Amino acid sequence: MTWDETIRYIRILPEHSVLVEKAYFDEDLHLNVRRFSESDEFKETLKIFKKYKPNASKVLDVGCGNGISAINFALKGYNVSAVEPDKSDTVGAGAIKLLKEELNLENIEIFEDFAENINFPNNFFDVVYVRQAMHHANNLDKFIKECVRVLKPSGLLLTIRDHVIYNEKDKEWFLSSHPLQKYYGGENAFTSIEYKNAFKKAGAKIIKELKYFDSIINYFPATTKEVLILKNSNELRQKKKLINKLGSIANNWLVWNLYCLLSSYKPLNETTIPGRIYSYIVIKK
Ligand SMILES: C[S@@+](CC[C@H](N)C(=O)[O-])C[C@H]1O[C@@H](n2cnc3c(N)ncnc32)[C@H](O)[C@@H]1O
């Protein structure tokens, strides 16, 4: 099945209804756009835009699917160029064209292209934003090189929600766990080193690598409250184990922190999440 066929197929399967909602795959394109605009992920993304590029005007959204982000950037007043190789009205450029028309937006242009092949001049955009698309790169170095090339000097490249694997075995585990891989077979992931090397080779500076638990941008649709509850309950369980071994001294702040330091114990463990998601804040030098 193609990606477009996969999404149309899972829409009718009750076991995928939560995924359809949380991944913004509803048939009602406007509903997806509204849900995304209200998400904590989008609010956090806008904060990053404001922090690193407060006066940004021109935004390039690469691999923008059905337009949830590109359309919302346009609704926020940015001048948006949207690049998406898939032509479909379901999850591709066709969907963004429909939204543009129905919302009467004049500040968004849509281009059917791969990131590796974008046709914009050098030093053109204030921000290049890539959501869940970089890990699909046909050629990661070329993909990022193009994103950096079209950015103005000191422009912001924000790549978000990309799958990270530690090695080939970890990749196999991720691919076999992915709920849609069995239908369309198009999933992929890279190591953190591969992403970081590609940014460096493209002449950009990595300001922050946001690991899975560092930002709601990654762990959404889980909430920050849910993550905090998980952290506390894991910590409590581990402390109980230590108390069983050492007695009540394990409750002492210093003893507990020393234990965490020496044993490298972390209450939030991303290794148990297949293809855990990372984001990168990158600036063109
Ligand atoms: C998981 S979807 C994410 C779509 C959208 N950014 C979102 O977050 O909803 C990945 C998107 O990347 C696009 N894509 C795949 N390979 C690409 C490439 N080499 N360059 C640009 N986009 C690509 C796909 O067509 C797809 O729309």
The ligand as a Gaussian input file, in Angstrom:
#p B3LYP/6-31G(d) Opt

LIG

0 1
 C        5.314000      11.234000       8.854000
 S        4.930000      12.283000       7.543000
 C        4.943000      13.877000       8.350000
 C        4.087000      14.881000       7.656000
 C        3.955000      16.211000       8.373000
 N        5.195000      16.909000       8.475000
 C        3.334000      15.999000       9.730000
 O        4.069000      16.133000      10.710000
 O        2.153000      15.693000       9.813000
 C        6.422000      12.342000       6.619000
 C        6.320000      13.214000       5.398000
 O        7.601000      13.374000       4.799000
 C        7.438000      13.324000       3.404000
 N        8.730000      12.928000       2.834000
 C        9.216000      11.685000       2.657000
 N       10.436000      11.739000       2.107000
 C       10.732000      13.046000       1.933000
 C       11.840000      13.744000       1.397000
 N       12.900000      13.092000       0.935000
 N       11.782000      15.090000       1.345000
 C       10.705000      15.745000       1.817000
 N        9.628000      15.132000       2.341000
 C        9.645000      13.810000       2.398000
 C        6.333000      12.323000       3.176000
 O        5.723000      12.461000       1.918000
 C        5.410000      12.629000       4.341000
 O        4.444000      13.571000       4.003000

